[in-house]
Amino acid sequence: MLVFKEYNREAAVSYARRWALGRNPAYMDYELWGGDCTNFISQCLRSGQIPMDYTGRHVLEKWYWNSDNSRTPTWTSAEPFYKYIIGNNSENTQNFGIYARIANYNELEIGDIVQLVYDNNAYHNMIISEVILEGEYLVDYLICQHTYDLLDYPLSLKEGERRYIKILGYYK
C-alpha cells in the first residue's frame, strides 16, 4: 500500500529562488524550443521531494526527466503537465506520485502553481514564492518563473486568464 507524503514547499521555493534567473546545468534549457517554464516548475516540484513517476500506462501518465532524450511531455509542456498532475490522483485513488487539485485564488501557499491559460489550455507555469498579507488579508502573491525569467514578481502584474493548482503531496 502506498503512503501519502508531504510536499516540501520550502525546498521547492528555495530552489525556485536559486534558479529563477539562471539555469541549473543538470537540466536541459528549453527556452529556444517553446519555453522553459514547465521544465523549471517540474524541477521545483522535484526539489520539493515529489518523486519522478515512471509508473503510468503511457507517456502522458508519467512524469520524469533523465535527459533531453529520456523525458516526458508532462515534465516540459504546460498542458500535459496540468493533465498529469490533476489527473494522477483523486480522492479515490492512491497512484504513485504527485497529488494535486484545482484551487481557488485565496487558497494558495508557497510552492503552489499558477498557470496562464487560453481557451482552457495552459501555456505557462509559475510557482508561488511568497504570500503577501496585510494583517489577515491577502494582498498579493509573488511568483518565480522561467521564459521571461522572474524572481519574486507580483502575480497581480501578470496578465491573462489563470488556473490555480494546489500541490498536496505525493504517494510513495
C-alpha positions in Angstrom: 0.0 0.0 0.0 1.3 3.4 -0.9 1.8 6.0 1.8 0.9 9.7 1.5 3.9 12.1 2.0 4.0 15.8 2.5 5.3 18.2 -0.2 8.3 20.2 1.0 7.1 23.6 -0.1 10.1 25.4 1.5 12.6 23.3 -0.5 10.6 23.9 -3.8 10.6 27.6 -3.3 14.3 27.7 -2.2 15.1 26.0 -5.5 12.8 28.4 -7.4 14.5 31.4 -6.0 18.0 30.0 -6.5 17.4 29.2 -10.2 14.7 31.7 -11.3 17.2 34.0 -13.0 19.6 31.2 -14.2 19.7 27.6 -15.3 20.6 24.5 -13.4 23.2 22.8 -15.6 22.0 19.4 -14.6 18.9 20.0 -16.8 18.3 21.0 -20.4 17.2 24.5 -21.1 14.1 24.6 -23.4 14.0 28.3 -23.8 14.6 28.1 -27.6 12.2 25.2 -28.0 8.9 26.8 -26.9 9.9 27.9 -23.4 11.5 26.6 -20.2 8.7 27.4 -17.7 7.2 23.9 -17.2 10.7 22.3 -17.1 11.6 24.9 -14.4 8.4 24.2 -12.4 9.0 20.4 -12.7 12.5 20.9 -11.2 11.0 23.0 -8.4 8.5 20.2 -7.6 11.2 17.6 -7.7 13.2 19.7 -5.3 10.1 19.7 -3.0 10.6 15.9 -2.9 7.9 15.0 -5.4 9.3 11.7 -6.9 9.6 11.2 -10.6 6.8 8.9 -11.9 7.7 6.1 -14.3 4.5 4.0 -13.5 1.8 5.2 -15.9 0.4 3.2 -18.8 1.6 5.7 -21.4 3.9 8.7 -21.6 1.2 11.2 -20.6 0.6 9.3 -17.3 4.2 9.5 -16.3 6.4 12.5 -15.2 10.2 12.3 -15.4 13.3 13.9 -16.8 16.5 11.9 -17.1 17.9 13.7 -20.1 16.7 15.5 -23.2 16.2 12.1 -24.9 14.6 10.5 -21.8 11.8 12.7 -20.6 8.0 13.0 -20.7 6.0 15.9 -22.2 4.4 16.2 -18.8 7.8 17.4 -17.5 8.3 20.1 -20.1 4.9 21.2 -21.6 2.3 23.2 -19.8 -1.0 21.5 -20.7 0.3 17.9 -20.5 1.8 18.9 -17.1 -1.6 20.1 -16.0 -3.4 17.0 -17.2 -0.8 14.8 -15.4 -0.8 16.5 -12.0 -4.5 16.9 -11.8 -5.4 13.5 -13.3 -2.8 11.4 -11.4 -4.7 11.2 -8.1 -8.1 12.0 -6.8 -9.9 11.3 -3.5 -10.5 7.7 -4.5 -7.0 6.8 -5.9 -3.6 6.3 -4.4 -1.4 6.3 -7.5 2.4 6.7 -7.2 3.5 10.3 -7.5 2.0 13.7 -7.2 -1.3 14.5 -5.7 -2.8 17.9 -6.6 -6.1 19.7 -7.2 -7.6 22.8 -8.7 -7.6 25.6 -6.1 -9.2 29.0 -5.5 -7.0 32.1 -5.6 -7.2 32.7 -1.9 -6.1 29.1 -1.0 -2.6 29.3 -2.5 0.5 28.8 -0.4 4.2 28.9 -1.3 5.1 26.1 -3.7 1.7 26.0 -5.4 1.4 26.5 -9.1 -0.3 29.2 -11.2 -0.9 28.6 -14.9 -1.8 31.1 -17.6 -4.4 29.6 -19.9 -6.0 30.5 -23.2 -9.1 28.7 -24.4 -8.9 26.4 -21.4 -5.3 25.2 -22.4 -2.3 26.0 -20.3 0.6 27.8 -22.0 2.7 29.0 -19.0 3.5 27.9 -15.4 4.7 29.8 -12.4 5.4 28.9 -8.8 4.2 30.9 -5.7 7.3 32.1 -3.9 5.7 34.3 -1.3 2.2 35.2 0.1 1.8 38.9 0.8 -0.5 39.6 3.7 -1.6 42.8 5.4 -2.7 41.5 8.7 -5.0 38.7 7.9 -5.8 40.0 4.4 -4.3 38.6 1.3 -2.8 41.4 -0.7 -0.9 39.5 -3.5 1.4 36.6 -4.3 5.0 36.7 -5.6 6.0 34.2 -8.3 9.1 32.8 -9.8 9.2 31.6 -13.4 11.4 30.8 -16.5 10.7 32.1 -20.0 10.9 35.8 -19.2 12.8 34.9 -16.1 11.3 36.4 -13.0 12.2 36.3 -9.3 9.6 37.2 -6.7 7.5 39.1 -9.2 3.9 40.3 -8.2 1.3 37.9 -9.6 -1.1 40.9 -9.8 1.1 42.3 -12.6 0.7 39.1 -14.8 -1.9 39.4 -17.5 -4.1 36.6 -18.7 -6.6 34.1 -17.5 -5.3 32.0 -14.7 -5.7 28.5 -13.3 -4.5 27.7 -9.7 -3.1 24.4 -8.6 -2.7 23.2 -5.0 0.1 20.7 -4.6 -1.0 18.4 -1.7 1.9 15.9 -1.6 2.6 12.6 -3.2 2.1 8.9 -2.8 5.2 6.7 -2.3 
